[in-house]
Amino acid sequence: MDDIDRARKVVLASFLGWTLDAFDFFIMVFVFSDIAKEFGVTVTTVTVAVTLTLAMRALGAFIFGRLADRFGRRPLLMASVLCYSVFELLSGLAPNLISFLVLRALFGIAMGGEWGIGSSLTMETIPAKWRGWVSGLLQSGYPAGYFLATLTFFVAYPYVGWRGMFMIGVLPALLVLYIRRHVPESPDWTARQAAPRPSIVAVLRQHVGLTIYAVILMTAFNFFSHGTQDIYPNLFLAGQHGFDHSTVSTIALIYNAGAVIGGIAFGALSQRIGRRVTIVLAALLSLLVLPLWAFGATALTLGIGAFLMQICVQGAWGVIPAHLNELSPPSIRATFPGVVYQLGNLLASYNATLQSGIGERTEPHNYSWALAGVAGTVAIVIALLVGFGVEAHDVKMGEDAAPEAVKA
């Protein structure tokens, strides 16, 4: 196959992998209350499952990333998808809370491997001029998965219940496995096999400042996304505002459509004006829509606010796949972006439990300030971190970097 055909297949496979990964994850946010009722615990207790999933993604990113740097992106990407699909299915069969929490932790390990490997495979394969919009497209797979989970909740939940929702989550991965059998290995990884392979400790020692910066940045980014998503449909829209199943589903579909638009639009914009400027712009714009998003009084105002908020949140996120891969040390590119991303997830994994706890301590359960406090704070933090940070917009990857890799 020619270079363009290969690039298109890699982009499609990686986009679907992240979409289906997010689909399986976001099923959870719609059924907190059902699981709490089933196992006789509070909703806040059930949110620990999200904390465990997010926390264990860092371990998964390291395990799968190191294996991908050693044995190739393609086989480990397939293994990650297969594993998270199996654990999603088993979650729907959990007989008690403890087994459910264990399965969600294992799901987190498998989920943690997908993003770093998929993004590195893509960025190492596509033409450099594609990076901005493809970065936005890849990251828009996350809200696209949320969109699919919302649609499934709207259509299937009344018939299958919360357990059936998790069982449905196993099906789409079969398509991804089929697609990945038709995707070639990264040319960058293939070329580097002729060069000495430094240890990850030696590489990280040379880039310790970058590593610390990237982890802090991704902690803020994960608070930004999960702080605007995890408790919004079930606890805020349904619980606090009392909206019915149809209204919650409609608003969620609307704001995930906004997230897809924002990711692609800001990702493409970053190719023209730079990664840092684009991220800062998206983060600061989110502050303008914060009152409408968190304090709106009607379904219409909240729907508009949520749509605009996710354009901003995922607009900032849409730049991240390209930005992290460009900053990454080349010899550990399957490991570095995924691990710093998921370490950020680990440090931000308490978000759902934190916001739920704050809301439960108010009367009557009011989550507006919990949502606004997290989103507003991290938007400012992101703007400062990125504004005073670095970028590597024109770094060479893929076949352009292959000769340098062989000489290293």
N, C-alpha and C positions, 0 to 999 in steps of 0.2 A: 504494500500500500504506500501511496505517496505521503509526504510530510503533513499536508493539510488534512488528508483523510485520517491519518493517525491521530493528529491533534484533536479533531472533532470527536473521534471515538473515546479518547481519553477524557475530554471535557464532559461528554454525556455520561460516561460511566461514573466519574467522580461526583458529578452533580446528583445523579440518582442515588449514589451511595450515601451522601450526606443528607439528602432529602428523606430517604427511608429511615436513616438513623434517627433524625429528628422526629419523624412520624412516630416511631416506636417510643421515643422519650416523652413526647408531649401527650400521648394517650393518658399518662399519669395525672396531668394537671386537671383533667376533666372529671376525675373519679375519686378525688380525695375523700369526699363525704361518704361515698358508697363503701369504700374500703374501711373507713373508720367505723361505720355502722356494722359491717360484716364481722370485724374483729373486736368490737366493743371497746374502742379507744377514742381519744379526741382526734380532731383533724390535725392539730399541731403535731401529735405523735406520728401520724401517717406521713407528714411532710419530711420526717427523718429519712424516708425512702429516697426522696429527691436529694437530700444532703449526701447520702451514701453514694448514690449514682454519680453525682458531680465529683465527689471526693475521689472515688476510685478511677475516674477517667484519667487522672494523672498517672496512675500505675499502668493503666492500659496503654497510654501514649508512649510510655517508656519501653514497655515490653515489646509491643508491636513495632514501635519505631526503630528500636535497636535491631530487631530481626529483619526489618525492611531495609535498613542500611547494610545489613550483612547478606541477605538472601534475595533482595529485590523488592520493589514496591508492589508489583502486580500480585504475587501469590499471597502476601500478607494482607493486602487489601481484601481479597476474597475471603481469607480466613476470618478477618474481623467481622465482615458482614454476616457470615454464617454463624459465628458465635453469638453476636447480639440478637440475631433472629431466634435462635434456640432459647436463649434466656428470656426473651420477651414472651415466647409461648409458655414457658414453664412458670412465669410470673402469674399467668392467668389460672394456673393449677395449684397455686400455693395453698396449703391447708390451714396455715396460721400466720400470724403477723411476723414471727421470727423468720420462718422460711421465706416469706415474701421479702423481708428486708435483705436477707442473704442473697436472694436471686436478683434483687435490684442492684446490689453491690457488684455482683458478677456481671450483670448487664453493663454497668458503668465501665468495667475493665475492657469489655469487648467494644463498647461504644467509643472509648477513649482512643482506640487505635485508628479509627477510620479517618478522622479529619486530617491529621498530620500526614498520613501516607497519601491520601487522595490529593491533597493540595500540593505536596511535593512532586508527585507523579505528573500532575497537570502543569505546574509552573516550569518543570524541567523539560516538558515536551512541546508546549505551545510556542509560537513566535513571540518575541519580546513585546511587539506592538499590541498583542492581544491581552497582556497581563491585567490591565486595569478592568476592562469590562468582564473578562473571564473571572477575575477575583470576585467582582460583584455578583456574577452569576452563581459561582460556587457557594458563596456565603448565603445567597438567597435561597439555596436549597434548604437551609434551616427553617426560615419562615414558610417555605413551600411545604415542608414536612408538617409544620404546625397547621397549615391550611388543610392538608389531607387528614390530619388527626381530627380537626374541627369538623370537617365534612363527614368523616366516619362516625364521629360522636352524634352529629345531627341525624344521620340516616340510620345507623345500625344500633346505637346504644339502646333505644327503647325496646329492641327485640332481643339483644344478646347480653345486656347488662355489662358490668365492669369486667367480669372475667372474660367474656366473649370479645371485648375490645382488645385485650392483650393477645388473645389467640389470633385475631385478625392480623395483628402486627407481625406475624411470622411470614405472611404470604408474599409481600412485594419483594423481599430479598432474593427470591428465586430468579426474578428478572435481572437483578443486578449481577448475580453470579453468572448468568448466561452472557450478559454483556461483557463482563470482565474476561471471559474466555477469549474474547475477540480483541482485546486491548494489548498492545505490545508493551514491553518493558521500557522504562525511562532511558533515553539515550545518555543522559548525564550519568546515571548510576552505572550503566554498562561501560562507559568510557573510564570511569574511575576504578574499575576492577584491576586495571593494569598498574595503578599507582599504589604506593605503600598506604596502609590503612592506619591512621593514628588512633590511639585510644580516645574514648570519649572524655576521660578525665583530662588528658593532655589538651584536647581541643577546648573544653570548657574553662580550663585554667587560663588559656590565652584570651578568653572572651568572658571573663567573670563579670565585668561591668555590664556588658550587653545582656547577659543572662539575667542578672538581678533586675535590670531595667525592664526587660521584656516580661518577666513574671509579675512585677508590680503593675505594669500597664495592662496585662491580660486579667489581672484580678479586678481592676477597675472596669474593664470591658465586660467581664462576666457579671459583675454586679449591675451593670447597665442593662444587659439583655435580660437576665433572670429577674432582676428587680422590676422590670416592666412587663414580665410575661407570666411568671410561675403562679402567682396567686390571683392574677387579674380576672380570669374567667370564672373560676369556681367560688372563690371567697369574696371577691370584690363585686363582680357583676351579679352573680346569682345570690350570694349570701347577704352582702350589705344592701344592695339595691333591689333584691327580690325579683330580678328579671327571670322570665321563664326560659325553658330549654331552647326554644326557637330564637328568642332575642339574644341570648348569650352566644349561641352558635353564629348568628348573623353578624354580630359585632366582631367576634373572633375572626370570621372569614374576611371581614372588611379590613381589620388592622393587619392581618397577614398579607393581604393583597398590597397594602401600603409598604410592608416590610420588603416584599419582593421588588417593588418599584424602587424603593430607596436603595437597596443593595446594589442593583444593577446600575442605576443612574449615578450614584456617588462613586461607585467603582470605576465606571467609565470616565467620570470627571477627574478622578485622581491621575489618570494617564496624561491629562492635559495640564493640570495645575499642581500636581505633586501629591504624594500620599499624606504628608503632615497637614497641609493647608486644608485638604478635603475633610480629614477626620475632625479637625478643630471646628470647621464650619458646621458639620453635621451635629456635633456635640452641643455647640452653643445654640443652634436653632431649636434643639429639644427643650431648652429652658423656656422658650416663648410659648410652647404648647402645653407646658406642664399644668397650668391651672385648669385648662379645659379637660385634659386627660384624667386628672386625679380628683377634681372637684366639680365636674359637670353634674347636673341634676337630672338629666333626662337621657334616655337611650340614644337620642339623636346627637346631643352634645358630646356624650361619652364616646359614641362611635366615631365622630369626626376627630375628637381629640386623640383617640387610640390610633386611628389611621395616620394622622400626622406624626404622632410620637414614634410609631414604628418606621415611618419613612426616615426619620432622623437616626433612631437607634441602629437600625440595620443599614442605613446609609454609612454610618461610621464603621460598622462591622464589615461592610462590603469591601473595604480597602484592605482588611487584615490579611487574607490569604496571600495576596501579593506582597504586602509590607513585611510580614514575618519571614516569608521565604526569601525575599531579597536581602534581609538582614542576616539570615542564618549562615553559619559556617558551612560551606558546601559539603564537607565530608560527613556531616551529621544532619543533613537537611530533612530526612524522614523523621528524625528524632526531635530536633530542636524546636521547630514550630509547634508540633503537637504537644511536647512536654511543657513548654512554657505556657501554652494555651491552657492545658489541663491543670497545671499547677495553679494558674489563676482561677480555674474552676474550683479546685480544692479549697483555696483561700476564700472563695466567694460562695462555697457550697452551703453555708449556713443561712443564706439569704431567705429562702422560703420559710424556714422555721423562725427566723428573726422577724420578718414582716408579719407572719401569722401571729406570733406571740404579742407583738405590739398591738395589733388589731384586736386581739382577744382581751387585752387589758383595758380597752375602752368600752364605754357603754353608749348605745348598743353597738357591738362589734363594728368599729369604723376603721377601715384600712386606708383611707385617703392619705393621711399623714405618713403612714409607713411607706406607701408607694412613692409619694412626692419627696420624702426625705432622702430615700436611697437614690432615686433617679436624678434628682437635682444635684446632690453632692457629687456623685460619680461623673456626671456630665462636666462639671467644673474641673474635677481632678484629671479627667481624660484630656480636656483642652490644654491644661497646663503641662502634663507629662508629654504629650505629643508635640505641643508647640515649642517646647524647649528640648525636644529629642532629636533623633537623627533619622535619615532614610537613605536607601540605596537604590534609587529609582532605576538606574541604568545598568545594574550589575548583570553580568553575563551568566546564563544558565543554559542547560540543554546542549545541543550540538555546538553552539557558539563557544561554550566553555570547555568542551571535550578535550581539545588539544592541550589546554592549560592543565587539565586534571591529570592527563597522562604524564606530563612533565613534573608534576608535583613531587 
